[in-house]
């Protein structure tokens, strides 16, 4: 049975309700949720490009999908479990600018996570509460700053799906099966990791009633429950065992177990490490104090789901087949699910108001830090785009960066050159085009050109003068019209007589390549 959230037996708990943990009107919760969504969406619209590491690559792919490909790239649709933005943004881009379509997708991602937390909390705890809106604290997490937008979209779908599964528990079996099958497919096509989390949630939700039926030897009821729960996963499982499994290759590897606490911190890890650590410590203190005083009140049906998601976090590897950072992705889902599962009661209204005030101050401070960094990114990206826009239409742009450039930074530029694909219909070899993950492929002979010289080799050839790298890239660099050098830290390129500077910034330098006979 769903938890009815009865008051504690103590007089203090029974005396007064408090505004962030007791039942409230749906209108109040929806208005507050909409206000928080608008507030935390401001940074997305305050910059020409949200500074998310992989986002430029996604945006360039969305443009190709909307355009149907070009001479360099072809569209190859397949039932891939990584298509949320690939399906939505190109469709929106038919009626609005691409950059606006991409930003609206990010807002939709936020809305799904917040809406999923509120809906699941409403169904699992039996009342409307402002408390699950605390999930807004986890929107700007490390995975979001890396640009894992399809996965985060899938988390929102999984939360809404779990809420719908509980909501339809007493509905007719066919209605529940149809709804859950649609949710499972949507979750699968959003992202494979989100689909796995959805499966764990459904398994956890069904564990307690299934155990009761098993203990009471209610075999027909247990069989119906198992069949109905499993049926929604049949079609996604068939896709996994069919076409997608053929191209999903790779190994399995585990990072050091000591990284797990740091991964939990990733939900608050943004731009100011000391400040983020303090905020995360306050979060842990809040949950620990509520749990210690037995006031956290986790909905019983969601306790096993929380335990399964946490176990997956502890047991999953960092690399599995074509997926990377699997355990890295779980903490944000774990914390949002924890908030969605809880119906805390503070000792008094005053205590609740103090907790709410502290939370508001911390969230606003974090918002201010995020907004300041994103405004800084706007100035950087505006200059970079002005340089990229000087390239001729249909240019071939080589990209060079060192190995440490594939790392987090406040204003990432590593994948920024790929937006020349959308802005100049250019060929850029670093566009994501992995068969198991994206519905884009490089056309011949450009697939061979992209494979002939990696960004690391180009960097070594021009920046460090590595003879082996120079010999390797000299065979293909003449096929390009321009080259861009991107560094995570400021760098100085040695003098290159065959490169004409178009933009010289400390971390982003664009050159036209001379094809004169004197240039190798």
KANORBEL-V931766 format. One record per backbone hydrogen bond with DSSP energy under -1.0 kcal/mol. NH is the residue of the N-H (numbers start at 1). CO is the residue of the C=O. If there is no record, write none. Layout:
NH&CO + NH&CO
//
This chain:
3&124 + 14&10 + 15&11 + 22&18 + 24&128 + 29&25 + 30&26 + 31&27 + 32&28 + 33&29 + 34&30 + 35&31 + 36&32 + 37&33 + 38&34 + 39&35 + 40&36 + 42&39 + 45&41 + 52&50 + 53&145 + 54&146 + 58&54 + 59&55 + 60&56 + 61&57 + 62&58 + 63&59 + 64&60 + 65&61 + 66&62 + 67&63 + 68&64 + 69&64 + 70&73 + 74&441 + 76&439 + 80&78 + 82&80 + 83&189 + 87&83 + 88&84 + 89&85 + 92&88 + 93&89 + 94&91 + 95&92 + 101&97 + 102&98 + 103&99 + 104&100 + 105&101 + 106&102 + 107&103 + 108&104 + 109&105 + 110&106 + 111&107 + 112&108 + 113&109 + 114&110 + 115&111 + 116&112 + 117&113 + 118&114 + 119&115 + 120&116 + 121&117 + 122&118 + 123&119 + 124&120 + 125&121 + 126&122 + 133&130 + 134&131 + 135&132 + 136&133 + 137&134 + 138&135 + 139&136 + 141&139 + 142&266 + 145&141 + 146&142 + 148&143 + 149&147 + 152&148 + 153&149 + 154&150 + 155&151 + 156&152 + 157&153 + 158&154 + 159&155 + 160&156 + 161&157 + 162&158 + 163&159 + 164&160 + 165&161 + 166&162 + 167&163 + 168&164 + 169&166 + 171&168 + 176&172 + 177&173 + 178&174 + 179&175 + 180&176 + 181&177 + 182&178 + 183&179 + 184&180 + 185&181 + 186&182 + 187&183 + 188&184 + 189&185 + 190&186 + 191&187 + 192&81 + 195&191 + 196&192 + 197&193 + 198&194 + 199&195 + 200&196 + 201&197 + 202&198 + 203&199 + 204&200 + 205&201 + 206&202 + 210&206 + 211&207 + 212&208 + 213&209 + 214&210 + 215&211 + 216&212 + 217&214 + 218&213 + 219&217 + 222&218 + 223&219 + 224&220 + 225&221 + 226&222 + 227&223 + 228&224 + 229&225 + 230&226 + 231&227 + 233&230 + 234&231 + 237&233 + 238&234 + 239&235 + 240&236 + 241&237 + 244&239 + 248&244 + 249&247 + 253&319 + 259&256 + 260&257 + 263&259 + 264&260 + 265&261 + 267&264 + 268&265 + 270&268 + 276&272 + 277&273 + 278&274 + 279&275 + 280&276 + 281&277 + 282&278 + 283&279 + 284&280 + 285&281 + 286&282 + 287&283 + 288&284 + 289&285 + 290&286 + 291&287 + 292&288 + 293&289 + 294&291 + 295&290 + 299&341 + 302&299 + 306&302 + 307&303 + 308&304 + 309&305 + 310&306 + 311&307 + 312&308 + 313&309 + 314&310 + 315&311 + 316&312 + 318&253 + 319&253 + 320&323 + 321&251 + 323&320 + 325&318 + 326&318 + 329&325 + 334&330 + 335&331 + 336&332 + 337&333 + 338&334 + 339&335 + 340&336 + 341&337 + 343&296 + 343&297 + 345&295 + 352&348 + 353&349 + 354&350 + 355&351 + 356&352 + 357&353 + 358&354 + 359&355 + 360&356 + 361&357 + 362&358 + 363&359 + 364&360 + 365&361 + 366&362 + 367&363 + 368&364 + 369&365 + 370&366 + 371&367 + 372&368 + 373&369 + 374&370 + 375&371 + 376&372 + 377&373 + 378&374 + 379&375 + 380&376 + 381&377 + 382&378 + 383&379 + 384&380 + 385&381 + 386&382 + 387&383 + 388&384 + 389&385 + 390&387 + 391&388 + 394&424 + 395&392 + 397&427 + 398&482 + 400&484 + 405&402 + 406&403 + 407&405 + 418&415 + 419&416 + 420&417 + 421&418 + 423&419 + 424&420 + 426&420 + 427&395 + 431&428 + 437&434 + 438&434 + 441&74 + 443&72 + 446&443 + 449&445 + 450&446 + 451&447 + 452&448 + 458&454 + 459&455 + 460&456 + 461&457 + 462&458 + 463&459 + 466&460 + 470&466 + 471&467 + 472&468 + 473&469 + 474&470 + 476&473 + 477&473 + 479&476 + 480&477 + 481&396 + 482&396 + 483&511 + 484&398 + 485&509 + 486&400 + 487&507 + 491&506 + 499&496 + 500&512 + 502&510 + 503&510 + 505&508 + 509&485 + 510&503 + 511&483 + 512&500 + 513&481 + 514&498 + 519&516
//
